[in-house]
Amino acid sequence: MKNLVELYCDVDDFCKVFIPQWQRQRQRQLLADGSRKRRREGHMSISEIMTVVIGFHMSHHRDFKNYYTGYVSVYYKKAFPDLLSYTRFLEMMPRLIVPMCAYFTSLKGKPTGIEFIDSTSLKVCHNIRIPRHKTFDGIAQRGKGTMGWFYGFKLHLVVNYKGEIVAANITTGNVHDTQPVEELAKGLPGTLYGDKGYLSKKLEANLSEKGVKLITTVRKNMKAKAISMWDRVMLSKRFIIETINDQLKNISFIEHSRHRSVHGFTLNLLAGLVAYCLKENKPSLNLTDVERNSMVMA
């Protein structure tokens, strides 16, 4: 893991390019609306606040307050001399959503011709608390996954064989896995491997027209598909995306039930995805160029 100073250098390099462009665009929008808004610089810069938030998701801490007051404030006070109080820092965090989203986009991996797709549930509360849950009332929905019913959202991911996130989408829990696939697969060359949840002749045909070959496992009551040996091998390697989902939840901490706002949920998810993208040792299939080219040609 990078320490916060190294992480800050990476984030600040991005912010020096993105923030001025973003602020100019916002200013043009305000002028077009006929409104003016005073822009004041805070004591902590956007890049400093982003660094602290991303650092939390890379730290294995499970409580942001203890991380901020017991770790950052103690060991990195000199590196961040204008460190805000914990309460003020929380007030500033919603401002990070747009820069964090842009930063994540800049960190995403490139398609390799061998991609894997899967979804994972993001529960926002325990099932017995659904009637009392208020934060996502009218937004989150009940869904069913391999682990049973849940209340919340789904994160849909496409990753390459290097373990890099190529595309991501978030839907409510009741959305079928096949629905966001065409959007996620835009611009993807080669083959996309998924589980039986992506079985759909219509989807397979639509993707084929766009140059994407969808290969899935089959249900127990179905006849085995006639697919190449390479594709069978790749289907057996789908554990890579399941491992990534596990790391996102248990290391990058993208799922918990203590959200107090939609903004907080969104920022928590984006920061967790960014933290994963910055990992040095990602799950990988370690395919050689010869093996990869053979699989793509097959």
N, C-alpha and C positions, 0 to 999 in steps of 0.2 A: 504493500500500500504506500502511496505517496504521502509525505507529511503535508501539513497544511500550507507551508511556504511553497513547496514545489507545485502543489495543486493550484495555489493562487496565481502562480506565474502562467500556467496554462489557461486558467479562466480569464485572467486579465488581458492576455494577448487576444483572446476572442472578443472580449468586451470593448477593447479599444477600437475594433473595427465595427462591431455590430451596434453598440449603444448610440454613437452619433447618428448613424443612418436611421435607427429606430426613432430617436427623438425628433429628427427632422420630419419624418413621416407623420408622427403624432402631431407636430406643430402645424403641418399643412392641413391635417384633418380638422383641427380645432379652428383654424382660420376659415376653412370652407364651411364649417358649421356656424360661423359668425360669433364664436366664443373665444375667449382668451383665458389661458390658465397659467398662473405663475409657476415657474419651475425652479425649485430650490434644491440645491445639492445637500444631501444628508451628511452627517458626520462620517458614517461608513459608506464606502462606495458600493455600487451594485456588485462589482466583482468580489469584494470582500465578503458581502453577505452571501453570495452564491457559493463561495469557497467554504464557508462555515456549514451551510446546509448540505452541500455535497459531501463534505468531510464526515458529517454525521452518518450518512448512508454507507460510508466506507470504513467506519470505525468499529462495527460490531456492537455499538451501544444500542440500547433498546428504549431509552428515555431521553428525549431531546433536552429537557431541562437540566438533568444531571450532566449530560454531555457539555452543554453550554456553560453552566455555572461551575462545574467541577473539573472540567478538562480544558476547554478553550480559554476561559477566563483565568485559569491558574497557570497553564503552561505556554500560552500564546499571547499573553497580554502585551509583551514587547513587540510582537509581530503585528498585532492589531491594536495600536495605541488608542484609537477612538472607539473601542468596543462599546456597544450600547448596552443598556440594561436589558435583562431578559424580556421584560414586558414590551419595551420599545422595539426590540429585535423582532418579536412576534408580529407587531404592527407593520413592520417593513416587509415581511416575507411575501405577502401577496403581490408585491411589485415585481417579483422574480419570475412570474409564470411565463411571460413572453420571452425574456432573455433565456430562461432555462429550456424552453421548447426549441428555440433557435440553436442553442448550444447542443442539445441532443441531436438535432438534425445534422449538425456539422460533424458529429462523432459516429454516425451510423456507418456500418460496413457497406461494402459494394457487393452487388450480386456476383456469384461465381459460376452460375450454371447448375449448381447443386444446392438447393435450398430446402429447408424443413419448415413446416407450419404447424402451429398448435395454439390452443387457448388455455388460459388458466383462470380460475375464479378469484375475484377480489372481494372477500366478504367484508361488509362494513359493520355487521353486528351479529351476535349469536341468534340462531333461529327463534329461541324463546323470547327474545327482546324485540322482535319485529313489530308487534303492535304498539310498543312504547317508543320506537325509534323516531326521532324528529329531524335529524340533520339531513337525511336523504329521503325524507318522506315525499312521495310523488316523483322521485328521480330514479332511485335504485329499484330493481325488480328481482323477483324470485327466479332462480334458475336451477338447473340440475346438471351436475357434473359426475365424474367418476366416483367422487367421494360423497355423493348424495346431494340433497337440496341445500341451497344457500341463498342469502339475500345480499345483493350488491351488484357488481359489475363483472365483465369479462375483459381480460387483456389478451389480445390476439397478436401473435408474433410470427415473423418470418426471419429465420436466421440462416447463415451460410455454414459451410462445413468447418470454417475456422472459429465458429462460436460467436461471430459478430452479429449484432442485430441489424437486419436490413430494412425492416418495416415493422410498424407497430400501430395498433388501433385499439380503442377502448369502446365497449358497448355495454348496454345494460345486461343483466344476467339472463334475461329471457330471450336474447337474440341467438338464433341458431348459428353454429360455427361456420356454415357455408356462406352466410350473408355478406361478411366483409372481405371475402377472399379475393374477388375480382379487383377491388380497390387496392388491397395489399400487394397483389401480383402485378400491378402496372409497372412496366419496364423491366420485368424479370425475364431473363433468357433461360433456356434449358428446362430443368425438371424440378418440380415441387413435390415433396414427399409429405404425406399426412396420414393420420390414423383413419379408422372407419367412420369417424364423425364427419368426414369430408366426402363421403360417398354421394355422388350426384352426377348422373349422366349429363344433365343440362350444364352444370358447372364445368364438368370436364370438357364438354364441347365448346363452351364459351372461352375457356382458357386456351384450348387448342387453337382457336382462331387468332388468338393474340400471341401465339408462339410459345405458350407455356404448357408443358406436359405434366398433368396431375397424376401421381401414382399414390394409391392408398391401399391400406390393408382391407380385408373383407370380413364380414360378419360370419359367425360360426355356421349359420344356416344357408350360406351362399357358397357357390362353387368357386374354387380357386381361380384367380385370374392367370392368364397366360402372359407373364412378364419376363423380361430378361433376367439373367443371373445377377447382373450389376444392380438392377432395380431391387431385387430381393435383398441383396446385401445392404443397400442403402436404407431400405425399410427397417432392417434390423438395427440400423444405427440411429434410429429416431430418438434414442435415449439422450442424445446431445441436447435437444431442445427441452426435454423434460428436466434435464440437469440444470439448464439455464433458468427455467421457471422456478426450480427449487432454490437456486442461488439468489434470484431476485427477491423471493419471499423471505428467506432465512438469513441472508447476508446483507442484501441491499434494502431489506425491510420495506417493501412496497405495500404490504398488507398489514393493517391493524384496525382495531375497532374503536379508536379514540378520536376520530376526526370530529372537529367542531364546525367545519364549513366545507363547502364544495371546493373553494380555493385551496384550502389546506390539503384536501385529498388529491387534487390535481398536482400541486407542487410536490407533495410527497412521492407520487408516482413518477413524475418527471425526474426528480433528483435521484430516485432509486435507479432509474434506467441509465441516467448519466453516470452514476457511480459504477454500474456494471460495465458500461462502455469503456471506462477508464481503467478497468482491471487489467493487470499485466498478464496474468495467467488465466485465460478463458478456457472452457471446455472445447476441445478440438478433436477432429478425426485424424489429423496428421496425415492427410493424403499427399502422396508425392505427385509431381506434375504428370508423370507417366500414368499413374492410376487415375488421376482426375480426367485427363484427356481421354483415356480409354472409356471411362464411365460416361462422359459427355457424348462421345462418338457412338456408344452403344445405345 
